[in-house]
Amino acid sequence: MRQAEIQRTTGETSVFVSLTLDGTGRYEVSTGIGFLDHMLEQLSRHSLIDLKVEAKGDLHIDQHHTTEDTGIAIGEALAKALGDKRGITRFGSAYSPMDETLSRVAMDISGRPFLVWKAEFSMPRLGEMDTELFQHWFHSFADAAGITLHVENLYGQNNHHIIESIFKGLARALRQAVEIDPRKADSIPSTKGTLGG
C-alpha cells in the first residue's frame, strides 16, 4: 500500500497529513480556512487519494503560513508515498470544465519542482481566503512533491469556478500520473534510471 504520514511543526503552524495513493477519495480535512478545506476535499475526491489533514496555524496573523505549510506537508507526504516512483505513469494532464470556466493542468512527477501559473482572479478574497494564496499553495505543493506543474485557466469569469476547476484538474492529472503502469510496473519511468534533479 502506497501511503505516508507527515508531521510538520514550526513556530507558525502544526500540520499533520496522512494520505493513501490507492484509495477511494475519502477525506477528513481541517485547516481552519473553510475555502481551503473545500479545495482539498475536491483534490481528494477527484484524485481518489485518501487524505487526512489537520492544521493549526497562526490565523490571528493571516492565512499565509497555514496555506503554505499545508501545501508543503501534502507535497512531502505525496513524495514519501511514491518512494522511488517505480512503475508510475509519471505524466498526467486534465482539462477541467466548470460551467463557464475551463482550466488545464499538466504535470510530470520528475523530481524537478517547477510551477507555471497562468490564472488571475478579479476578487481579493473567496470566502475568508485571500486569492493570492492559491498560487502560493500550488508552488509549495509542487516544490515539496518534486513535481513539474503547469496550471492554466483558459477562460472563465466566476472566481470560485476558476479555482475549483484548477483543483479538480490537479486531482485528475495527479490520479493519472501516480497510477501504476501495468506494462512497466517494475521499472522507474526514466532513461536515467532515477527520477530526481
C-alpha positions as CSV (number, residue, x, y, z in Angstrom):
1,M,0.0,0.0,0.0
2,R,1.5,3.3,-1.1
3,Q,0.8,5.6,1.9
4,A,2.6,8.1,4.1
5,E,2.2,10.4,7.1
6,I,3.9,13.7,7.7
7,Q,4.0,15.8,10.8
8,R,5.3,19.3,10.1
9,T,5.7,21.6,13.1
10,T,7.2,25.1,13.1
11,G,6.8,28.2,15.2
12,E,4.0,29.2,13.0
13,T,2.0,26.0,12.3
14,S,1.4,22.4,13.1
15,V,0.3,20.3,10.2
16,F,-0.4,16.6,10.1
17,V,-1.1,14.8,6.8
18,S,-1.9,11.2,6.1
19,L,-2.5,10.0,2.5
20,T,-3.1,6.8,0.7
21,L,-2.4,6.9,-3.1
22,D,-4.5,3.8,-3.9
23,G,-7.6,5.0,-2.0
24,T,-11.2,5.8,-2.8
25,G,-11.2,9.6,-2.4
26,R,-12.1,9.7,1.4
27,Y,-11.1,12.8,3.1
28,E,-11.0,14.4,6.5
29,V,-9.7,18.0,6.3
30,S,-9.5,20.7,8.9
31,T,-7.2,23.7,8.3
32,G,-9.1,26.5,9.9
33,I,-9.6,28.0,6.5
34,G,-13.0,27.0,5.2
35,F,-12.3,27.6,1.5
36,L,-9.0,25.8,1.6
37,D,-10.8,22.8,3.2
38,H,-13.3,22.8,0.3
39,M,-10.5,22.7,-2.3
40,L,-8.5,20.0,-0.5
41,E,-11.7,17.9,-0.3
42,Q,-12.1,18.3,-4.1
43,L,-8.4,17.2,-4.5
44,S,-9.0,14.0,-2.6
45,R,-12.4,13.1,-4.1
46,H,-11.3,13.5,-7.7
47,S,-7.8,12.0,-7.4
48,L,-9.1,9.0,-5.4
49,I,-6.3,9.7,-2.9
50,D,-7.4,9.3,0.7
51,L,-6.4,12.4,2.5
52,K,-6.4,13.5,6.1
53,V,-5.2,17.0,7.0
54,E,-5.2,18.5,10.5
55,A,-3.6,22.0,10.5
56,K,-3.4,24.6,13.3
57,G,-1.7,27.8,12.4
58,D,-1.3,31.5,13.3
59,L,-4.5,32.6,11.7
60,H,-4.7,35.5,14.1
61,I,-1.9,37.0,11.9
62,D,-3.1,35.8,8.5
63,Q,-3.6,32.7,6.4
64,H,-0.2,32.7,4.6
65,H,1.7,30.3,6.9
66,T,-1.2,27.8,7.2
67,T,-1.7,27.7,3.4
68,E,2.0,27.4,2.7
69,D,2.7,24.7,5.2
70,T,-0.4,22.7,4.2
71,G,0.9,22.6,0.6
72,I,4.4,21.6,1.8
73,A,3.1,18.8,4.1
74,I,0.8,17.3,1.4
75,G,3.6,17.5,-1.1
76,E,6.1,15.8,1.2
77,A,3.6,13.1,2.0
78,L,3.0,12.5,-1.7
79,A,6.7,12.2,-2.4
80,K,7.1,9.9,0.5
81,A,4.2,7.7,-0.6
82,L,5.7,7.5,-4.1
83,G,9.0,6.2,-2.9
84,D,11.4,5.7,-5.8
85,K,8.4,6.1,-8.2
86,R,8.9,2.7,-9.6
87,G,6.1,1.8,-12.1
88,I,4.2,5.1,-12.1
89,T,2.8,6.6,-15.2
90,R,4.7,9.8,-14.3
91,F,2.9,12.2,-16.6
92,G,-0.7,13.4,-16.1
93,S,-2.9,16.1,-17.6
94,A,-6.5,17.1,-17.5
95,Y,-8.9,19.7,-18.9
96,S,-11.4,20.6,-16.2
97,P,-14.7,22.5,-17.1
98,M,-16.9,24.1,-14.6
99,D,-19.9,26.0,-16.0
100,E,-18.4,28.9,-18.0
101,T,-14.8,28.1,-16.9
102,L,-12.2,25.8,-18.4
103,S,-8.8,25.0,-16.9
104,R,-5.9,22.9,-17.9
105,V,-3.4,21.2,-15.6
106,A,-0.4,19.1,-16.7
107,M,2.3,17.5,-14.6
108,D,5.4,15.5,-14.6
109,I,6.4,13.7,-11.4
110,S,10.0,14.3,-12.4
111,G,11.8,15.1,-9.1
112,R,12.4,18.6,-10.6
113,P,10.0,21.0,-9.0
114,F,8.7,23.8,-11.2
115,L,5.4,25.7,-11.4
116,V,4.0,27.6,-14.3
117,W,0.9,29.5,-13.1
118,K,-1.5,31.3,-15.5
119,A,-4.6,32.2,-13.6
120,E,-5.9,35.5,-12.4
121,F,-8.7,36.5,-10.0
122,S,-10.9,39.6,-10.1
123,M,-11.7,39.3,-6.3
124,P,-9.2,39.7,-3.5
125,R,-11.0,37.0,-1.4
126,L,-13.1,33.9,-1.7
127,G,-14.9,33.2,1.5
128,E,-12.3,34.2,4.0
129,M,-9.3,33.1,1.9
130,D,-7.1,35.5,0.0
131,T,-7.0,34.6,-3.6
132,E,-3.3,35.5,-3.9
133,L,-2.6,32.5,-1.7
134,F,-3.9,29.9,-4.3
135,Q,-0.7,30.3,-6.4
136,H,1.4,30.1,-3.3
137,W,-0.3,26.8,-2.2
138,F,0.4,25.3,-5.7
139,H,4.0,26.5,-5.6
140,S,4.6,25.0,-2.1
141,F,2.9,21.7,-3.1
142,A,4.9,21.3,-6.4
143,D,8.2,22.2,-4.7
144,A,7.8,19.7,-1.8
145,A,6.4,16.9,-4.1
146,G,9.1,17.4,-6.7
147,I,6.6,17.9,-9.5
148,T,6.8,20.0,-12.7
149,L,3.4,21.5,-12.7
150,H,1.7,23.7,-15.3
151,V,-1.6,25.3,-14.4
152,E,-3.6,27.5,-16.8
153,N,-7.1,28.9,-16.6
154,L,-8.1,29.1,-20.3
155,Y,-11.2,31.2,-19.6
156,G,-13.8,31.9,-17.0
157,Q,-15.5,34.7,-15.1
158,N,-16.6,33.3,-11.7
159,N,-13.7,33.2,-9.3
160,H,-15.0,30.3,-7.4
161,H,-15.4,28.3,-10.6
162,I,-11.9,29.2,-11.7
163,I,-10.0,27.9,-8.7
164,E,-12.3,24.9,-8.2
165,S,-11.7,23.9,-11.8
166,I,-8.0,24.2,-11.2
167,F,-8.0,22.0,-8.1
168,K,-10.2,19.4,-9.9
169,G,-7.8,19.5,-12.8
170,L,-4.9,18.9,-10.4
171,A,-6.8,16.0,-8.9
172,R,-7.4,14.3,-12.3
173,A,-3.9,14.9,-13.5
174,L,-2.5,13.5,-10.3
175,R,-4.7,10.5,-10.4
176,Q,-3.3,9.7,-13.9
177,A,0.3,10.4,-13.0
178,V,0.5,8.3,-9.9
179,E,-1.2,5.2,-11.3
180,I,0.9,2.1,-11.8
181,D,1.5,1.4,-15.5
182,P,0.9,-2.4,-15.8
183,R,3.3,-2.6,-18.8
184,K,6.2,-1.2,-16.8
185,A,5.3,-1.8,-13.1
186,D,8.8,-3.0,-12.3
187,S,10.8,-0.1,-13.6
188,I,11.4,3.6,-13.0
189,P,10.0,5.7,-15.9
190,S,13.2,7.4,-16.9
191,T,16.1,6.6,-19.2
192,K,18.4,7.8,-16.4
193,G,17.0,5.1,-14.1
194,T,16.1,7.6,-11.5
195,L,13.6,10.5,-11.1
196,G,15.4,13.4,-9.4
197,G,17.1,16.7,-10.1
